[in-house]
Amino acid sequence: MTGLPGNGDSVTLDMLKEKMAQFAKERDWDQFHSPRNLLLALVGEVGELSEIFQWKGEVPKGLPDWKEEEKVHLGEELSDVLLYLVRLSDICGIDLGNAALRKVQLNAIKYPAKDEGCSTKQIHGTSTEAD
Ligand SMILES: Nc1ccn([C@H]2C[C@H](O)[C@@H](COP(=O)(O)OP(=O)(O)OP(=O)(O)O)O2)c(=O)n1
């Protein structure tokens, strides 16, 4: 495994966590990667991500009309958000993967599937045929 993108390996949150830790250590940037700084950096990147969609109106899933360079840019901004989120979680001592899995379970309890009596209308204000 080379750890480089595109070599067929699946990327894990742990890999990204280690990459970010190494990146900060090599630059002596641990001093700047405080919880508050990382949170602000994360929010800034969410802003940059939002700018990509700003004023475009609704866009179809899969972004079929977008140029390749726009999709590359989108991937970069999504990555910045993910990387700061992973780093913030690490610095706060949160196991993000397990916390997210637990949250998915909690979501399923809070919003039961339609067979278990939950309607789309209750949550999104619109009905589907299944409702
Ligand atoms: N103190 C820092 C600064 C940067 N990064 C890393 C995490 C992000 O993935 C990326 C963010 O870099 P920039 O602040 O240069 O932001 P952009 O890449 O979005 O550049 P720009 O804002 O010019 O578009 O670099 C980091 O870990 N710690």
The ligand as an SDF file (V2000), in Angstrom:
LIG
                    3D

 28 29  0  0  0  0  0  0  0  0999 V2000
   -3.0440   25.5240    9.5020 N   0  0  0  0  0  0  0  0  0  0  0  0
   -3.4440   24.6890    8.5080 C   0  0  0  0  0  0  0  0  0  0  0  0
   -3.6230   25.1630    7.1950 C   0  0  0  0  0  0  0  0  0  0  0  0
   -4.0140   24.2900    6.2140 C   0  0  0  0  0  0  0  0  0  0  0  0
   -4.2390   22.9840    6.5170 N   0  0  0  0  0  0  0  0  0  0  0  0
   -4.6910   22.0340    5.4960 C   0  0  0  0  0  0  0  0  0  0  0  0
   -6.0760   21.4650    5.7640 C   0  0  0  0  0  0  0  0  0  0  0  0
   -6.9020   21.8270    4.5530 C   0  0  0  0  0  0  0  0  0  0  0  0
   -7.1320   20.6430    3.7700 O   0  0  0  0  0  0  0  0  0  0  0  0
   -6.0530   22.7860    3.7440 C   0  0  0  0  0  0  0  0  0  0  0  0
   -6.5470   24.1880    3.8240 C   0  0  0  0  0  0  0  0  0  0  0  0
   -5.6120   25.0290    3.1800 O   0  0  0  0  0  0  0  0  0  0  0  0
   -5.9170   26.5600    2.8880 P   0  0  0  0  0  0  0  0  0  0  0  0
   -6.1650   27.2790    4.1680 O   0  0  0  0  0  0  0  0  0  0  0  0
   -4.7890   27.0570    2.0170 O   0  0  0  0  0  0  0  0  0  0  0  0
   -7.3150   26.5410    2.1360 O   0  0  0  0  0  0  0  0  0  0  0  0
   -7.6510   26.1990    0.6210 P   0  0  0  0  0  0  0  0  0  0  0  0
   -6.8630   25.0070    0.1790 O   0  0  0  0  0  0  0  0  0  0  0  0
   -9.1470   26.1130    0.5700 O   0  0  0  0  0  0  0  0  0  0  0  0
   -7.1030   27.4450   -0.1970 O   0  0  0  0  0  0  0  0  0  0  0  0
   -7.9060   28.7630   -0.5750 P   0  0  0  0  0  0  0  0  0  0  0  0
   -8.5920   29.2350    0.6850 O   0  0  0  0  0  0  0  0  0  0  0  0
   -6.8250   29.6760   -1.0500 O   0  0  0  0  0  0  0  0  0  0  0  0
   -8.8890   28.3320   -1.6260 O   0  0  0  0  0  0  0  0  0  0  0  0
   -4.7210   22.6750    4.2520 O   0  0  0  0  0  0  0  0  0  0  0  0
   -4.0450   22.5420    7.8070 C   0  0  0  0  0  0  0  0  0  0  0  0
   -4.2190   21.3580    8.0920 O   0  0  0  0  0  0  0  0  0  0  0  0
   -3.6620   23.4030    8.7800 N   0  0  0  0  0  0  0  0  0  0  0  0
  1  2  1  0
  2  3  1  0
  2 28  2  0
  3  4  2  0
  4  5  1  0
  5  6  1  0
  5 26  1  0
  6  7  1  0
  6 25  1  0
  7  8  1  0
  8  9  1  0
  8 10  1  0
 10 11  1  0
 10 25  1  0
 11 12  1  0
 12 13  1  0
 13 14  2  0
 13 15  1  0
 13 16  1  0
 16 17  1  0
 17 18  2  0
 17 19  1  0
 17 20  1  0
 20 21  1  0
 21 22  2  0
 21 23  1  0
 21 24  1  0
 26 27  2  0
 26 28  1  0
M  END
$$$$
